[in-house]
Amino acid sequence: MSIHQLAAALGELQQAIARSVPRGTCAALLEVMAACVSLLVQLSRSLRTSEDPRVAAAHARLIETLFRYSLREQLHSAIHLESTAAHLLADDDLAAVGSGTTDFSQPATLHAGRAHYRGTNGFLASWLGLDFHEADRRVQDAHLLIARRAMDGSTIAPRFSALAQLFTDSPVLDPRSVARAARALDKFEPADTVFEGQPLQPTATHADGRTLEEHVVELFQDPDLTTAQSLVSDLISAERLARKTVKTPQPGFFRRASIGECDRYEVIVTGAQREEFRSFIGQSDNPRTEAGKSARGAQGSGIQGNGTPGGDPVADDLFSSNEPMPPWAQDAASEPPQADENSLSDAEGQDQGLVGEQLAADSQPSAGSEQVSGDAVPGDADLPVPQRRLNALIAALKNRGGRGSAKTATPKIAIHVQLDSLADLAAPEQLSSMSEHGIKLGPADTSALICQGEIYRVVFGPDGQPLDVGRSQRFFTEAMKRAIFARD
């Protein structure tokens, strides 16, 4: 038989199966299906030898269609096993099915007493060699998207009928994404009592009163499949957060364990301290700041402030300067204290070696500081992000109020307060704010920050660029530079 004759024969077989199949032909149909599987394997091997990219593209699409059909058919098969009570088959019948010698003209024999398997999930796992949890997931998904088993053994509509139609009929949706959405929605519902004679329909609703299933089906209609899956995931995450009761832990600094040569600590912060920590992490992670470079250590040269390996930060002569601040702009409290000869002598008398080591350390250029010799400022070393943050935290603790010259990250808090909240300060319990890192602060934290901090204005340009941010910055921003050039 030629390949063209085979294609014609398969077409006739497809038309014959589409019509009503006479009873008693199940054995023949199983043989045909097994032959088709074997034929499919041979056809795929032959197609993979072609070097035509069009053949490769068409073959990949056919395989994906077959894969998605198999995903759907897995759930249909689970319901078929459950509705026919296949887990009660006698040992002889199971052995005959496994060896392909079953006489389908005779009725099936079921266990009269206690069977080997308690349910379809256990039988499915053993019969197909699956993990039990995978087999149980298939049965549960089938109840959500294919059919449910009633108390009398019959099957009724699935729990999510609208999603079931998408799962079965949609030619473009990945069946796995629909099944994941159904599993997520089922967690918002009460336990189904269909086997007790009371099948429950979906009742979980969104804030607008519509059921979550309606929202998910509507979101899956988006023509961009990636966008649709992202929107469904966002909706489910928001619903989980809205229904979740979170117990706030006690803030503090806790030592948890010693693992090998390391100590493990846990820091729990709340209120304004959350913003301080996030600001600290943001500065230590920023490779364009001196504190960020210092946090990355001095080993190896990496990405510098201009984003190029091993290069110095790009600076313009008009709006930038490497010169120190003029004396009138410096903070008198930040000047390093003068060395005390008496204290130095006392220290030498106590421990000469320790002082010598400390002086040698102080004479070395610190990480992140610019060297007189003109060497490149150390940048990103090959350090993990948590280690860089730890380096920055230790450096901040060492240099706070001391004479160290290393650049450290200083947490800063900037909050945004609505004008309506400030209009009537007679009701301070309604005062709230939002930090730059998205943390909501209550009345107590907001009031304290307003009393202790600076209030500055921000003037935006026509496209939203900040043109005036007060006098807290020494140099012009990029948006300011463009505005100045355009003006002058």
GUNU-398487 format. One record per residue (C-alpha): chain; x, y, z; residue number from 1. Coordinates in steps of 0.25 Angstrom, whole numbers. Example, Ala and Ser with C-alpha at 12.3 -4.5 7.8 and 13.67 -1.06 7.14 Angstrom:
GUNU-398487
PT;A;49;-18;31;1
PT;A;55;-4;29;2
//
This chain:
GUNU-398487
PT;A;0;0;0;1
PT;A;5;14;-4;2
PT;A;5;26;5;3
PT;A;-6;32;-3;4
PT;A;-14;19;-1;5
PT;A;-12;19;14;6
PT;A;-16;34;15;7
PT;A;-29;30;7;8
PT;A;-32;18;16;9
PT;A;-30;27;28;10
PT;A;-40;37;23;11
PT;A;-50;26;21;12
PT;A;-47;21;35;13
PT;A;-50;35;41;14
PT;A;-63;36;34;15
PT;A;-67;22;38;16
PT;A;-64;25;53;17
PT;A;-71;38;52;18
PT;A;-84;31;49;19
PT;A;-91;22;60;20
PT;A;-82;10;63;21
PT;A;-89;-3;65;22
PT;A;-88;-10;78;23
PT;A;-78;-21;80;24
PT;A;-67;-14;72;25
PT;A;-60;-9;84;26
PT;A;-49;-19;82;27
PT;A;-47;-15;68;28
PT;A;-47;0;71;29
PT;A;-36;-3;82;30
PT;A;-28;-10;72;31
PT;A;-29;1;62;32
PT;A;-26;12;72;33
PT;A;-13;4;76;34
PT;A;-9;3;62;35
PT;A;-11;18;60;36
PT;A;-2;21;72;37
PT;A;9;12;66;38
PT;A;6;19;52;39
PT;A;7;32;58;40
PT;A;21;29;64;41
PT;A;26;24;51;42
PT;A;21;36;44;43
PT;A;27;46;54;44
PT;A;41;39;52;45
PT;A;39;40;37;46
PT;A;35;55;37;47
PT;A;47;58;46;48
PT;A;57;54;35;49
PT;A;52;65;26;50
PT;A;61;77;25;51
PT;A;49;86;20;52
PT;A;46;97;31;53
PT;A;31;97;26;54
PT;A;30;82;29;55
PT;A;36;84;43;56
PT;A;26;95;46;57
PT;A;14;87;41;58
PT;A;19;75;49;59
PT;A;21;83;62;60
PT;A;7;89;61;61
PT;A;1;75;59;62
PT;A;8;70;71;63
PT;A;3;81;80;64
PT;A;-11;78;75;65
PT;A;-9;64;79;66
PT;A;-3;68;92;67
PT;A;-15;77;96;68
PT;A;-25;66;92;69
PT;A;-17;57;101;70
PT;A;-18;66;113;71
PT;A;-33;67;111;72
PT;A;-35;52;108;73
PT;A;-28;49;121;74
PT;A;-39;56;129;75
PT;A;-50;49;121;76
PT;A;-43;36;123;77
PT;A;-43;38;138;78
PT;A;-58;41;138;79
PT;A;-60;28;129;80
PT;A;-52;20;139;81
PT;A;-60;25;151;82
PT;A;-74;24;144;83
PT;A;-71;9;140;84
PT;A;-65;6;154;85
PT;A;-52;1;147;86
PT;A;-45;0;160;87
PT;A;-54;-12;164;88
PT;A;-50;-21;153;89
PT;A;-46;-35;156;90
PT;A;-31;-39;155;91
PT;A;-34;-48;144;92
PT;A;-40;-37;135;93
PT;A;-29;-27;139;94
PT;A;-19;-37;135;95
PT;A;-26;-40;121;96
PT;A;-27;-25;118;97
PT;A;-12;-23;121;98
PT;A;-8;-35;112;99
PT;A;-18;-31;101;100
PT;A;-26;-44;102;101
PT;A;-39;-39;107;102
PT;A;-52;-45;102;103
PT;A;-61;-33;101;104
PT;A;-73;-42;97;105
PT;A;-74;-46;111;106
PT;A;-78;-37;123;107
PT;A;-68;-31;132;108
PT;A;-65;-38;145;109
PT;A;-65;-29;158;110
PT;A;-60;-32;172;111
PT;A;-71;-38;180;112
PT;A;-64;-34;193;113
PT;A;-53;-24;196;114
PT;A;-45;-19;184;115
PT;A;-31;-15;183;116
PT;A;-33;-1;181;117
PT;A;-42;9;189;118
PT;A;-45;18;178;119
PT;A;-42;23;164;120
PT;A;-30;31;168;121
PT;A;-23;19;174;122
PT;A;-26;10;162;123
PT;A;-22;21;152;124
PT;A;-8;23;159;125
PT;A;-5;8;160;126
PT;A;-11;4;146;127
PT;A;-4;15;138;128
PT;A;9;16;147;129
PT;A;6;30;152;130
PT;A;9;37;165;131
PT;A;-3;37;174;132
PT;A;-4;52;175;133
PT;A;-4;53;160;134
PT;A;-15;43;159;135
PT;A;-24;49;169;136
PT;A;-22;63;163;137
PT;A;-27;57;150;138
PT;A;-39;52;156;139
PT;A;-42;65;164;140
PT;A;-40;73;151;141
PT;A;-49;64;144;142
PT;A;-60;67;154;143
PT;A;-58;82;152;144
PT;A;-57;82;137;145
PT;A;-63;69;131;146
PT;A;-74;63;140;147
PT;A;-77;59;154;148
PT;A;-82;46;160;149
PT;A;-95;46;167;150
PT;A;-99;37;179;151
PT;A;-106;27;169;152
PT;A;-94;25;161;153
PT;A;-98;34;149;154
PT;A;-91;46;144;155
PT;A;-96;60;145;156
PT;A;-91;74;140;157
PT;A;-77;78;145;158
PT;A;-76;89;155;159
PT;A;-71;100;146;160
PT;A;-79;98;134;161
PT;A;-74;111;127;162
PT;A;-60;108;129;163
PT;A;-63;93;125;164
PT;A;-67;98;111;165
PT;A;-54;106;109;166
PT;A;-46;94;114;167
PT;A;-53;85;104;168
PT;A;-56;94;92;169
PT;A;-45;105;91;170
PT;A;-36;102;80;171
PT;A;-25;113;85;172
PT;A;-25;112;100;173
PT;A;-16;103;107;174
PT;A;-24;93;115;175
PT;A;-14;94;126;176
PT;A;-17;108;128;177
PT;A;-32;106;129;178
PT;A;-30;94;139;179
PT;A;-21;103;148;180
PT;A;-31;114;148;181
PT;A;-42;104;152;182
PT;A;-34;98;163;183
PT;A;-31;112;168;184
PT;A;-46;116;168;185
PT;A;-50;103;175;186
PT;A;-42;107;187;187
PT;A;-51;119;188;188
PT;A;-64;110;189;189
PT;A;-69;101;200;190
PT;A;-67;86;199;191
PT;A;-75;80;188;192
PT;A;-86;71;194;193
PT;A;-90;64;181;194
PT;A;-88;50;186;195
PT;A;-98;53;197;196
PT;A;-108;57;187;197
PT;A;-107;72;188;198
PT;A;-98;77;176;199
PT;A;-93;91;179;200
PT;A;-91;102;168;201
PT;A;-81;112;169;202
PT;A;-84;124;178;203
PT;A;-71;131;180;204
PT;A;-73;146;175;205
PT;A;-65;158;172;206
PT;A;-67;171;178;207
PT;A;-76;175;166;208
PT;A;-86;163;170;209
PT;A;-82;155;158;210
PT;A;-77;141;160;211
PT;A;-62;139;159;212
PT;A;-64;128;148;213
PT;A;-71;139;139;214
PT;A;-59;148;141;215
PT;A;-49;137;138;216
PT;A;-56;133;125;217
PT;A;-57;147;121;218
PT;A;-42;150;123;219
PT;A;-39;137;115;220
PT;A;-45;144;103;221
PT;A;-34;153;102;222
PT;A;-27;151;88;223
PT;A;-13;151;94;224
PT;A;-12;138;102;225
PT;A;0;143;110;226
PT;A;-8;155;114;227
PT;A;-21;146;117;228
PT;A;-13;137;126;229
PT;A;-6;149;133;230
PT;A;-20;155;136;231
PT;A;-26;143;141;232
PT;A;-14;141;151;233
PT;A;-15;155;156;234
PT;A;-30;153;158;235
PT;A;-28;140;166;236
PT;A;-16;147;174;237
PT;A;-25;159;178;238
PT;A;-36;150;182;239
PT;A;-27;141;191;240
PT;A;-22;154;197;241
PT;A;-36;159;200;242
PT;A;-40;147;206;243
PT;A;-27;144;214;244
PT;A;-26;147;229;245
PT;A;-12;150;232;246
PT;A;-7;150;246;247
PT;A;3;161;248;248
PT;A;16;156;255;249
PT;A;23;163;266;250
PT;A;34;173;260;251
PT;A;48;171;265;252
PT;A;62;166;262;253
PT;A;63;151;265;254
PT;A;74;141;265;255
PT;A;69;128;259;256
PT;A;80;118;258;257
PT;A;94;115;256;258
PT;A;97;107;244;259
PT;A;111;103;242;260
PT;A;120;115;243;261
PT;A;108;125;241;262
PT;A;98;131;249;263
PT;A;84;133;244;264
PT;A;75;145;249;265
PT;A;62;150;245;266
PT;A;57;164;244;267
PT;A;43;168;245;268
PT;A;39;182;243;269
PT;A;26;190;242;270
PT;A;22;204;240;271
PT;A;32;215;236;272
PT;A;43;205;239;273
PT;A;38;197;227;274
PT;A;41;209;218;275
PT;A;55;211;224;276
PT;A;59;197;221;277
PT;A;53;198;207;278
PT;A;60;211;204;279
PT;A;73;205;210;280
PT;A;72;193;201;281
PT;A;69;202;189;282
PT;A;82;210;191;283
PT;A;91;198;193;284
PT;A;85;191;181;285
PT;A;87;204;172;286
PT;A;101;202;164;287
PT;A;101;217;161;288
PT;A;102;222;175;289
PT;A;115;222;184;290
PT;A;108;214;194;291
PT;A;103;204;184;292
PT;A;118;202;179;293
PT;A;123;201;193;294
PT;A;113;191;197;295
PT;A;118;182;185;296
PT;A;132;181;191;297
PT;A;145;184;185;298
PT;A;148;170;179;299
PT;A;148;170;164;300
PT;A;144;181;154;301
PT;A;130;181;149;302
PT;A;119;190;145;303
PT;A;121;204;148;304
PT;A;112;216;149;305
PT;A;112;218;134;306
PT;A;107;204;132;307
PT;A;120;200;125;308
PT;A;130;189;130;309
PT;A;142;195;138;310
PT;A;139;210;133;311
PT;A;138;222;141;312
PT;A;124;229;143;313
PT;A;120;238;131;314
PT;A;120;253;136;315
PT;A;118;266;129;316
PT;A;127;278;131;317
PT;A;115;288;132;318
PT;A;106;281;142;319
PT;A;115;272;150;320
PT;A;128;273;158;321
PT;A;138;264;165;322
PT;A;142;275;174;323
PT;A;138;274;189;324
PT;A;127;283;194;325
PT;A;131;297;198;326
PT;A;133;300;212;327
PT;A;120;308;214;328
PT;A;112;296;209;329
PT;A;119;285;217;330
PT;A;112;280;230;331
PT;A;121;284;242;332
PT;A;117;271;249;333
PT;A;122;263;238;334
PT;A;137;267;239;335
PT;A;146;256;244;336
PT;A;151;259;258;337
PT;A;166;262;260;338
PT;A;175;251;265;339
PT;A;178;252;280;340
PT;A;193;249;283;341
PT;A;190;245;297;342
PT;A;180;235;294;343
PT;A;189;230;283;344
PT;A;200;228;293;345
PT;A;191;221;303;346
PT;A;186;212;292;347
PT;A;200;209;289;348
PT;A;203;205;303;349
PT;A;192;196;304;350
PT;A;193;188;291;351
PT;A;203;192;281;352
PT;A;200;181;270;353
PT;A;185;185;270;354
PT;A;187;200;268;355
PT;A;197;197;257;356
PT;A;187;188;250;357
PT;A;176;199;252;358
PT;A;185;210;246;359
PT;A;189;201;234;360
PT;A;174;199;232;361
PT;A;171;213;233;362
PT;A;182;217;223;363
PT;A;176;208;212;364
PT;A;166;214;203;365
PT;A;152;209;206;366
PT;A;143;202;197;367
PT;A;135;211;188;368
PT;A;143;223;191;369
PT;A;151;230;180;370
PT;A;166;228;180;371
PT;A;176;239;178;372
PT;A;184;231;168;373
PT;A;172;232;159;374
PT;A;169;217;159;375
PT;A;155;213;155;376
PT;A;144;213;166;377
PT;A;141;198;170;378
PT;A;128;194;165;379
PT;A;119;182;164;380
PT;A;127;170;169;381
PT;A;122;156;167;382
PT;A;114;156;180;383
PT;A;100;151;182;384
PT;A;90;161;185;385
PT;A;87;157;199;386
PT;A;102;158;202;387
PT;A;103;172;196;388
PT;A;92;177;205;389
PT;A;99;171;217;390
PT;A;112;178;213;391
PT;A;104;191;212;392
PT;A;97;189;226;393
PT;A;110;185;233;394
PT;A;117;197;227;395
PT;A;105;206;231;396
PT;A;106;201;245;397
PT;A;121;203;246;398
PT;A;121;217;240;399
PT;A;109;223;247;400
PT;A;115;234;255;401
PT;A;129;230;254;402
PT;A;141;235;245;403
PT;A;140;225;234;404
PT;A;141;231;220;405
PT;A;133;220;213;406
PT;A;121;223;206;407
PT;A;109;217;212;408
PT;A;94;216;210;409
PT;A;86;225;218;410
PT;A;71;221;219;411
PT;A;62;233;215;412
PT;A;47;233;215;413
PT;A;39;241;205;414
PT;A;24;240;207;415
PT;A;12;245;198;416
PT;A;1;252;206;417
PT;A;-12;255;199;418
PT;A;-17;270;200;419
PT;A;-30;265;206;420
PT;A;-23;258;217;421
PT;A;-16;271;221;422
PT;A;-28;280;219;423
PT;A;-34;277;233;424
PT;A;-24;273;243;425
PT;A;-34;274;254;426
PT;A;-37;259;250;427
PT;A;-23;253;251;428
PT;A;-28;239;251;429
PT;A;-31;241;236;430
PT;A;-17;245;233;431
PT;A;-10;235;224;432
PT;A;1;234;214;433
PT;A;8;226;204;434
PT;A;23;224;203;435
PT;A;31;224;191;436
PT;A;32;209;192;437
PT;A;17;207;192;438
PT;A;16;205;207;439
PT;A;3;210;214;440
PT;A;6;218;227;441
PT;A;-4;220;237;442
PT;A;-7;233;245;443
PT;A;3;231;256;444
PT;A;15;229;246;445
PT;A;10;240;236;446
PT;A;9;250;247;447
PT;A;23;247;253;448
PT;A;29;248;239;449
PT;A;22;261;236;450
PT;A;27;267;249;451
PT;A;41;262;247;452
PT;A;44;263;232;453
PT;A;45;274;222;454
PT;A;33;278;213;455
PT;A;37;281;198;456
PT;A;30;284;186;457
PT;A;32;277;172;458
PT;A;29;284;159;459
PT;A;27;275;147;460
PT;A;29;279;133;461
PT;A;19;276;121;462
PT;A;23;262;120;463
PT;A;24;259;135;464
PT;A;39;261;137;465
PT;A;42;267;151;466
PT;A;48;281;148;467
PT;A;48;286;163;468
PT;A;51;277;175;469
PT;A;55;287;185;470
PT;A;70;289;190;471
PT;A;72;275;194;472
PT;A;81;271;182;473
PT;A;94;277;179;474
PT;A;94;275;164;475
PT;A;84;276;153;476
PT;A;75;265;148;477
PT;A;75;260;134;478
PT;A;61;267;132;479
PT;A;66;280;138;480
PT;A;78;280;129;481
PT;A;69;278;116;482
PT;A;60;289;122;483
PT;A;72;299;124;484
PT;A;78;296;110;485
PT;A;64;299;104;486
PT;A;62;312;112;487
PT;A;76;317;109;488
//
